[in-house]
Amino acid sequence: MNAYHELARSYDRLTNDVDYAAVVDFYREILKKEGCRPRTAVDLACGTGSVSLLLAKAGLQVIGVDCSEEMLTVAQQKCADLEKMPLFTCQRLEKLRLPKAVDLAVCALDSLDYILDPADCAMALRRAYKYLNPGGCLIFDVNTPEKLRAMDGQVFLDEDDDVYCVWRGEFDEETNICSYGMDLFQRRGELWERSFEEHQEYAYSEATLRGFLKDAGFTRIEVFADRKLERPGPGEQRIYFKARKGTIR
């Protein structure tokens, strides 16, 4: 069973504290700094489409890509009333194929960390480069290794009236992977249905990701603190990357 198979229908309720508008606003800050005015975008690992929705509302033509059919079903429902509905497609990022190149590629909420094989991560960035127009911009964020290591042994709880989720983190220094098992209880009428999912994230260092970006052909690579146009400081839990493709128009 893939991650998000059971979680998909409750994902938005369990992440209602995530400020997607602030994430997209930070994209705008970066794009303004870069002098970019994209008209087309791909939302990589788009999940339930919250970022795709906001980009489409801002007037961009959007393609949303995710490897979970269950998450994409929610995304399509969420965006069904938009005048410019995103095109959603089920793909793995390391095998990305788009109908046409785009001006902007984004990947939000540490989704790149879910690629557990560094070779596949490097390939995913090469595929993103391939489908950017000249001068196009890639923006993504990751959890820092410090944050993922700190999750080892921690227990977390998320809940609302219809969903109860307990998850426990374990970090493996040999594999560099943080695993967290989720016990998920979802209300179905008068009954509660229990399911279990395991999610895993690879702890990519800044240096490793910079190397992948350079090898893919990206230039003007910068790393920012969490939604701040400044270098990450000690103990930063989330960092953002910005990179450009080729000629700047």
Buried (B, 14 or more C-beta within 10 A) or exposed (E): EEBBBBBBBBBBBBBEEEEBEEBBEBBEEBBEEBEBEBEBBBBBBBBBBBBBBBBBBBEBBBBBBBBBEBBBBBBBEBBEEBEBBBBBBEBBBBEBEBEEBBBBBBBBBBBBBBBBEBEBBBBBBBBBBBBBBEBBBBBBBBBBBEBBBBBBEEEEEBEEEEBBBBBBBBBEEEEBBBBBBBEBBBBEEEEEEEBEBEBBBBBBEBEBBBEBBEEBBBEEBBBBBBBEBEEBEEEBBBBBBBBBBBEBE
